[in-house]
Amino acid sequence: MSLRLKVIYKDGAFVPILNGEKLNVSENAEVEITVHDPYVLAPTATSDEEREGAIRELFASWDAHPLRADAPRLTRDEMHERR
């Protein structure tokens, strides 16, 4: 059986978001979970040349937009602020 559902990781456990559906899994059943982070995109480059070109573009962008030495410094709390 294959079933796809959304879950929330809470207090060390994956808790299903049921949306009115009944989860048809018996108590204490062993299941396999694949975790997918929706904020991480899979790479789209299909060749080494494409990957190298993307890296060159990234480095060129960094060179074109350097970090200023006089930029404000964030505190530890500001850098680790939770949304």
C-alpha positions as CSV (number, residue, x, y, z in Angstrom):
1,M,0.0,0.0,0.0
2,S,1.2,3.5,-0.8
3,L,-0.2,6.6,0.8
4,R,0.9,10.2,0.6
5,L,0.0,12.6,3.4
6,K,1.2,15.8,4.9
7,V,2.6,15.7,8.4
8,I,4.1,18.1,11.0
9,Y,7.2,17.2,13.0
10,K,6.2,18.0,16.6
11,D,7.8,17.0,19.9
12,G,10.0,14.4,18.2
13,A,7.2,12.6,16.2
14,F,5.6,13.0,12.8
15,V,1.9,13.9,13.3
16,P,-0.4,13.6,10.3
17,I,-2.5,16.5,9.1
18,L,-5.7,14.5,8.4
19,N,-7.9,17.2,6.8
20,G,-11.0,15.1,7.6
21,E,-9.5,11.9,6.1
22,K,-9.3,8.6,8.1
23,L,-5.7,7.3,8.2
24,N,-6.0,3.6,7.3
25,V,-3.0,2.3,9.1
26,S,-3.2,-0.1,12.0
27,E,-1.9,0.8,15.4
28,N,1.9,0.1,15.9
29,A,2.2,-0.6,12.1
30,E,5.7,-0.1,10.8
31,V,5.8,2.5,8.0
32,E,8.6,4.0,5.9
33,I,8.7,7.8,5.7
34,T,10.5,10.0,3.1
35,V,11.1,13.5,4.3
36,H,10.8,16.2,1.6
37,D,11.8,19.8,2.4
38,P,9.5,22.1,0.3
39,Y,12.1,24.9,0.5
40,V,14.9,22.9,-1.2
41,L,14.6,22.7,-4.9
42,A,16.1,19.8,-6.9
43,P,18.9,20.8,-9.2
44,T,17.9,21.3,-12.8
45,A,21.3,21.2,-14.5
46,T,21.7,18.2,-16.7
47,S,25.4,18.4,-17.7
48,D,28.7,19.4,-16.1
49,E,28.9,22.4,-18.5
50,E,25.5,23.7,-17.2
51,R,26.6,23.3,-13.6
52,E,29.9,25.1,-14.3
53,G,28.0,27.9,-16.0
54,A,25.7,28.3,-13.0
55,I,28.6,28.5,-10.7
56,R,30.3,31.1,-12.9
57,E,27.1,33.1,-12.8
58,L,26.9,32.9,-9.1
59,F,30.5,34.0,-8.6
60,A,30.0,36.9,-11.0
61,S,26.9,38.0,-9.1
62,W,28.9,37.8,-5.8
63,D,31.6,39.9,-7.4
64,A,29.1,42.4,-8.7
65,H,27.3,42.8,-5.3
66,P,30.0,42.5,-2.6
67,L,29.2,42.8,1.1
68,R,30.1,46.2,2.4
69,A,32.6,46.4,5.2
70,D,30.5,49.0,6.9
71,A,27.3,46.9,6.8
72,P,25.4,46.6,10.1
73,R,26.4,43.6,12.1
74,L,23.6,41.3,13.3
75,T,23.5,39.9,16.8
76,R,23.4,36.2,17.4
77,D,19.7,36.5,18.3
78,E,18.9,38.4,15.1
79,M,20.7,35.8,13.0
80,H,18.8,33.0,14.6
81,E,15.4,34.7,14.8
82,R,12.6,32.3,14.2
83,R,9.7,33.3,11.9
